């Protein structure tokens, strides 16, 4: 999965950089998503491979906090980028004649900066809150990486501040983003069903349907993990590991496949690249 994610996302970055016709808002957002996925994956994969390959099951506390920040920071960024991509699809399908005037390059840059700043700032209290708690019981994290609530649960103190702030971030960042995406795709679906021909409706619906599958694969496991840690009891450890792995590893692998290979312009450029090399 890591190999597919790295090759797929680097391929998208290379194709968008070298193909002048792809220098458009949709592909800029796709590049942002690719970079976010690469950082998110790479911040966890070396330690996870060390666990499975070398049985290296310990991690320094500061390294754990650093990994925690990167995971949640770039997860929040990815959520914001998915909102931006949904906005781009909404404008492209519902207001195609105004797309170039609404999503100009300066607007895309401002959206990108807002996504980065929001992701960086909203997660910043996580490591500081976690560092202040005393840890005097088990130090076994029930995840393949340092998730915020997984580490907080190890503290032998009243950690409601961390828990409530984590819920606040989940519902005010992921929750609001999910609502914005749902509203965008509701308007998109209304526009799709008003298209004049059946072929046009089917083609657009297939593209949007595959995008929604990737979005659900990102949001549902995150929400499930957040609620499971706080409200579910006696959940088997292997189920924790499975859900945590699906949440972290599936979207970076699926994004370049769904957003890349199913996008005609990128697929055609990729075919031309291999055809040219073969010739």
KENU-31482 format. One record per atom (N, C-alpha, C, CB): residue in three letters; x, y, z. Coordinates in steps of 0.2 Angstrom, whole numbers, plus 5000, padded with zeros to 4 digits. Last residue first. Glycine has a CB too. Layout:
N
alaXYZ...
//
This chain:
279
unk504150184862unk504350204855unk505050214855unk503950254852unk504050194876unk504050124872unk504350134865unk503350094872unk504050324878unk504550284881unk504650224877unk504550274888unk502750354873unk503350384870unk503950344872unk503350454873unk501950274881unk501950264874unk502550294871unk501350284870unk502150334893unk502350264892unk502450244885unk501950224896unk501550464890unk502250454893unk502550384892unk502250474900unk500250434886unk500750464881unk501450454883unk500550534880unk499750384898unk499850344892unk500350364887unk499150334889unk499850504905unk500250454908unk500250404902unk499850414914unk498950584898unk499650604899unk500050554901unk499650664903unk497750514900unk497950524894unk498750544894unk497550574890unk497650524914unk497650464912unk497950464904unk497050424911unk497450664916unk498050634919unk498150564915unk497950624926unk496250684909unk496850714906unk497450684909unk496750794909unk495350594915unk495550584909unk496150614907unk494950604904unk495450524931unk495450584927unk495750584920unk495850644932unk495750404936unk495050414933unk494950484930unk494550394939unk497050414940unk496950374934unk496250384932unk497050304936unk496750524951unk497250524946unk497050484939unk497950494948unk495750494960unk495850564957unk496250564951unk496050604963unk496050354962unk495350374960unk495450444957unk494950384966unk497450344964unk497050294959unk496450324957unk496950224962unk497750434973unk498050444966unk497750394961unk498750424967unk496850384984unk496850454981unk497150454974unk497150504985unk497150264989unk496650264984unk496650334981unk495950264988unk498250284997unk498350234992unk497750244987unk498350164995unk497850385007unk498350395002unk498450344997unk498950405007unk496650305012unk496550365008unk497150375004unk496350415012unk497250185019unk496850175013unk496850245009unk496150155015unk498050225031unk498350195025unk497950195019unk498650135026unk497250275041unk497850305039unk498150285033unk498350295045unk496050195042unk496050265042unk496650305039unk495850295049unk496650065043unk496250085037unk496150165036unk495550055038unk497350075055unk497650065049unk497250085043unk497949995048unk496250085064unk496750145064unk497150135057unk497250135070unk495549965062unk495250035060unk495750085059unk494750045065unk496649875066unk496349875060unk496049935057unk495749815059unk496849915079unk497349915075unk497149915068unk497849855076unk495549885085unk495849955086unk496449965080unk496149965092unk495549745083unk495049795079unk495249865080unk494349785083unk496549705091unk496649695084unk496149735080unk496649625082unk495949725104unk496549765102unk496649765094unk497149745105unk494149735105unk494749695104unk495349735102unk494649635100unk493349845117unk493449825110unk494149795109unk493449895106unk492849875130unk493049805128unk493049795121unk492549765131unk491850015125unk492249975130unk492349905127unk491849975137unk491650175117unk491550095117unk492050065122unk491750075110unk491950305120unk491250275122unk491250205121unk490750305118unk493150345115unk492850375121unk492250345124unk492650445119unk493650265105unk494050275111unk493650295117unk494650315109unk492550275096unk492650215099unk493150215105unk493050165094unk492550405092unk492050385096unk492150325099unk491350375092unk493750405084unk493650455089unk493150435094unk493550525086unk493550295075unk494050295080unk493950345086unk494750305077unk492450355068unk492350285071unk492950285077unk492450225066unk493050465062unk492450475066unk492350405071unk491850485063unk493950395053unk494150445058unk493650455064unk494350515055unk493150305045unk493650275050unk493850325056unk494250245047unk492450415038unk492050365042unk492550335047unk491750315038unk493350495030unk493050525036unk492750475041unk492450565034unk493950415020unk494350455025unk494050475031unk494550525021unk492950345014unk493550305017unk493950345021unk493950275011unk492250455009unk491950415015unk492550375018unk491450375012unk493150494999unk492950545005unk492750505011unk492450595002unk493050384990unk493750404994unk493650455000unk494150444989unk491750394987unk491950334990unk492650354994unk492050274985unk491650514980unk491350514987unk491550454990unk490550504985unk492350484968unk492650534973unk492350534980unk492550604970unk491450394963unk492150374965unk492450424970unk492550364959unk490450484960unk490350424965unk490950404967unk489950374961unk490950574951unk490750594957unk490650544962unk490150644957unk491050484940unk491650514943unk491550544950unk491850574938unk489750434938unk490250384940unk490850424943unk490450354934unk489150554935unk488950524941unk489450474943unk488250494940unk489650584922unk489850634928unk489650594935unk489350694927unk489150474915unk489850484916unk490050534922unk490150514909unk487750484917unk488150424919unk488850444920unk488050374914unk487550614910unk487350604917unk487750544920unk486550594918unk487950584897unk488350634901unk488150634909unk488050704899unk487050484894unk487750474894unk488150524898unk488050464887unk485850554894unk485950494899unk486650484899unk485550434897unk485750734892unk485850664890unk486050614895unk486450664884unk485650854900unk485150834895unk485150764892unk485250874889unk485650864918unk485950854912unk485550834906unk486650814912unk485050854930unk484750894925unk485050904919unk484650964929unk485850764937unk485150744935unk484750784931unk484750724941unk486850854940unk486950794936unk486350774933unk487350744940unk486350944949unk486550974943unk486650914938unk487151014943unk486150864960unk485550894957unk485750924950unk485350954962unk487450834963unk487050784960unk486350814957unk486850734966unk487950954967unk488250924961unk487750874958unk488950894962unk487250974979unk487151024973unk487350994966unk487451094974unk487850874985unk487050874984unk486950914979unk486750894991unk489150914986unk488950854982unk488250844981unk489250794984unk489051024995unk489351024988unk489050974983unk490051034988unk488550965006unk488151015003unk488351024996unk488251075007unk489650875009unk488950845008unk488550895004unk488650825015unk490650965012unk490650925006unk490050895004unk491150865008unk490151035023unk490251065017unk490251025011unk490851115018unk490150915032unk489450955030unk489550995024unk489250995036unk491450895033unk491050845030unk490350875028unk490950785035unk491951005039unk492150995032unk491650945029unk492850965032unk491250995051unk491051045047unk491351035040unk491351115050unk491950875056unk491250875055unk491050935050unk490950885062unk493350905056unk493150855051unk492350855050unk493350785054unk493151025064unk493551025058unk493350975054unk494351015060unk492251005074unk492251075071unk492751075065unk492551125077unk492450865078unk491750895075unk491750965072unk491250895081unk493850865081unk493450815077unk492850835074unk493350745081unk494050965090unk494350965083unk494050915079unk495050945084unk493150925101unk493050985097unk493350985090unk493351045102unk493850805104unk493150805101unk492950865098unk492650785107unk495050855109unk495050815103unk494350805100unk495250745105unk494450935120unk494750965114unk494850925108unk495450995116unk494050825128unk493550875125unk493850915119unk493350915131unk495350765130unk494750725127unk494250775124unk494450675132unk496050865137unk496250835130unk495750805127unk496850785132unk495150885148unk495350935144unk495550915137unk495850985147unk495150755154unk494550775151unk494650835146unk494050795156unk496050685162unk496250705155unk495650735151unk496650655151unk496650665177unk496050685174unk496150725167unk495650735178unk497850525176unk497550595178unk496950615175unk498150655177unk498750435169unk498450425176unk498250495179unk498850385181unk498750405152unk498850455157unk498450435164unk498750525156unk498250335141unk498750305145unk498950345152unk499450295141unk497450415134unk497150365138unk497650325142unk496850305133unk498350485126unk497950525132unk497650465136unk497450565129unk498650395116unk499150415121unk498850445127unk499650465118unk497450395109unk497750335112unk498250345117unk498050295106unk497150525105unk496750495111unk497050435113unk496050485108unk498250535095unk498150585101unk497750545107unk497750645099unk499250395090unk498650435089unk498550475096unk498050395088unk500650345085unk500450385091unk499850425089unk501050425093unk500250175078unk500650245078unk500350285084unk500450285071unk499550065079unk500150055076unk500550125075unk500150025069unk498850055095unk498850085088unk499450065085unk498550155088unk498750065110unk498450015106unk498350035098unk497750005109unk500250075118unk499850115114unk499450065109unk500150165109unk500750045134unk500650015128unk500150055124unk500449935129unk501150075147unk501350125141unk501250095135unk502050145143unk500150075162unk500450045156unk500650095151unk499949995153unk500450215173unk500250145172unk500550115166unk499450145171unk500950345173unk501150295179unk500850225178unk500950325185unk501150495168unk501050425165unk501350375170unk501350415158unk500350655169unk500850605172unk500650535169unk500750605180unk500250775156unk499950725160unk500450685163unk499450685156unk500950865147unk500850885154unk500550835159unk500450945155unk500950815134unk501550815138unk501450835146unk502050865135unk499650835130unk499850775131unk500450765136unk499950735125unk499650975127unk499150945132unk499450875135unk498450945130unk500650985118unk500751015124unk500250995129unk500651095123unk500150905107unk500750885110unk500850915117unk501350895106unk498850985104unk498850915106unk499550895110unk498850875099unk498951125100unk498851105107unk498951035109unk498151135110unk499051105086unk499551125090unk499551115097unk499751205089unk497951095078unk498151035081unk498751045086unk498450985076unk497651215073unk497151185077unk497351125081unk496551165073unk498751255066unk498651285072unk498151245076unk498351355071unk498851175054unk499451185059unk499251205066unk499951225056unk497651185048unk497851115051unk498451125055unk498051075045unk497551325046unk497051295050unk497351225053unk496451285046unk498651335037unk498651375043unk498151335048unk498551445042unk498251255026unk498951245030unk498851275037unk499551265026unk497051315022unk497051245024unk497651235028unk497051205018unk497551445019unk497051435024unk497051365027unk496351465022unk498351415008unk498651445014unk498251435020unk498851515013unk497451374999unk497951325001unk498251355007unk498451324996unk496651484997unk496351425000unk496851375003unk495951394995unk497651564991unk497351584998unk497051525001unk496851644997unk497851504979unk498451504984unk498151524991unk498851564982unk496551514974unk496851444975unk497451454980unk497051414969unk496551654972unk496051624976unk496351554978unk495351614973unk497651674962unk497651694969unk497151664974unk497551774969unk497051594951unk497651574955unk497751604962unk498251584950unk495251584953unk495851614950unk496451584954unk495851684950unk493751534953unk494351504956unk494951524952unk494251424956unk492951634946unk492851614953unk493551594956unk492351574955unk493351634933unk493351694936unk493251684944unk492751734934unk493251494929unk493951534928unk493951594932unk494051544921unk491851474931unk492451434935unk493051474935unk492451364932unk490851524925unk491151564930unk491751534933unk490551584935unk490351414917unk490551474914unk490851524918unk489951514911unk489951314927unk490551304922unk490751374919unk490351254917unk489251294939unk489351364936unk489951354932unk489451414942unk489151154942unk488551194943unk488651264940unk488451204950unk490451104939unk489851074936unk489251114936unk489751014940unk491351194944unk491451174938unk490851144935unk492051114937unk490951214957unk490951274953unk490951244946unk491551314955unk491051074962unk490351114962unk490351174957unk490251134969unk492451054961unk491951014957unk491251044957unk491850944960unk492851154970unk493051154963unk492551114959unk493751134962unk492251094982unk492151164980unk492251174972unk492451224984unk493050984983unk492250974982unk492051044979unk491950954988unk494251034985unk494150994979unk493450984977unk494450924979unk494051094997unk494251134992unk494151094985unk495051154992unk493850975005unk493351025004unk493451074998unk493251065011unk495050915003unk494450885001unk493950925000unk494250825005unk495851005011unk495951005003unk495350965000unk496550965002unk495350985024unk495251045021unk495351045013unk495751095024unk495850845025unk495150865026unk494950935022unk494850865033unk497250875025unk496850835020unk496150845020unk497050755021unk497350945037unk497550975030unk497150935025unk498250985029unk497050845046unk496650905046unk496750945039unk496750955051unk498150765043unk497450735042unk496950795042unk497250695048unk499250845047unk499150835040unk498450795038unk499650795037unk498950845061unk499050905057unk498850895050unk499750935058unk499050715065unk498350755065unk498350815061unk498250765073unk500350675061unk499750635059unk499150685059unk499650575064unk501150775067unk501150765060unk500550735058unk501750735058unk500850755081unk500750815078unk500650805070unk501250865080unk501350615082unk500650635084unk500450695080unk500450635091unk502650635080unk502250595075unk501550605076unk502450515077unk502950705092unk503050735085unk502650695080unk503850735083unk502650615102unk502250685101unk502350715094unk502550725107unk503650515099unk502950505099unk502450565098unk502750465105unk504750585101unk504650565094unk503950545094unk505050505093unk504650605115unk504650665111unk504450645103unk505350695111unk504650465119unk504050505120unk504050565116unk504050525128unk505250345108unk505450395112unk504750445113unk506050435110unk504550185107unk504650245103unk504750295109unk504050265099unk504650005104unk504750065108unk504850125104unk505250055113unk504749895096unk504149915098unk504149975103unk503749855102unk505449815084unk505649875088unk505049915090unk506049925083unk505449705076unk505149695082unk505349755087unk505349635085unk505849725063unk506349715068unk506149715075unk506849775067unk504649725055unk505249695053unk505749675058unk505549735047unk503649785063unk503449725060unk504149685058unk503049735054unk504249905068unk503849865072unk503849795069unk503249895074unk504749965056unk505249945061unk504949895066unk505550005065unk503549995050unk504049945047unk504549915052unk504349975041unk503250105059unk502750045058unk503149985055unk502150055054unk504250195057unk504150165063unk503750095063unk503850215068unk504050225043unk504650195045unk504650165052unk505250255046unk502650275042unk502850215039unk503550185042unk502850215032unk502350405047unk502250345052unk502550285049unk501450335052unk502750505039unk502850515046unk502750455050unk502350575048unk502350455026unk503050445028unk503150465035unk503450495024unk500950485026unk501150415026unk501850405029unk501150385019unk500950625027unk500650585032unk500850515032unk499850585030unk501750655015unk501950675022unk501650635027unk501950745023unk500850605005unk501550585006unk501850595013unk502050615000unk499750675007unk499750605008unk500450575009unk499350575002unk500150805004unk499950795011unk499950715012unk499150815012unk500450794991unk501050804995unk500750795002unk501150884995unk499150764986unk499750714985unk500250724990unk499950714978unk498450884989unk498250814992unk498850764991unk497650794988unk499150964980unk499150974987unk498950914991unk498651034989unk498750914968unk499450914970unk499550924978unk499850964966unk497450944968unk497650874968unk498350864970unk497550844961unk497451074967unk497251044974unk497450974974unk496451054974unk497951084954unk498351114960unk498151084967unk498251194960unk496951034947unk497550994948unk498051024953unk497950994941unk495951124949unk495851054951unk496451024952unk495351024945unk496551244944unk496451244951unk496351164953unk495751274952unk497951204932unk497251234933unk497051214941unk496751194929unk498951144922unk499051204927unk498351234928unk499551254925unk498751054912unk498551034919unk498651094924unk498850974921unk499451104901unk498751104901unk498451094908unk498451064896unk500851074904unk500551144905unk499851144905unk500851184899unk501550954912unk500950964908unk500651034909unk500450904908unk502450944923unk502650944916unk502150954911unk503050874915unk501650944935unk502150994934unk502350994927unk502750974938unk500750834933unk500450904933unk501050954932unk500150914940unk501750734933unk501250744927unk501050814927unk500750694926unk502250734946unk502650744940unk502250764934unk503050674938unk501150714954unk501550784954unk501950794948unk501950774961unk500750584950unk500350644949unk500750714949unk499750644954unk501950514954unk501750514947unk501250574945unk501350454945unk501850534968unk502450564964unk502250564957unk503050524965unk500650454970unk500650524971unk501250564968unk500750534979unk501050324965unk500450364963unk500550434964unk499850334965unk502250294973unk502250294966unk501650334963unk502250224963unk501650304986unk502150344984unk502250354977unk502850314987unk500550204985unk500450274987unk500950324985unk500350284995unk501250094982unk500750114978unk500550194979unk500050074978unk502050084994unk502350084988unk501850114982unk502550014985unk501050065004unk501450125004unk501750134997unk502050115010unk500449945000unk500050005000unk500450065000unk499550005006
//
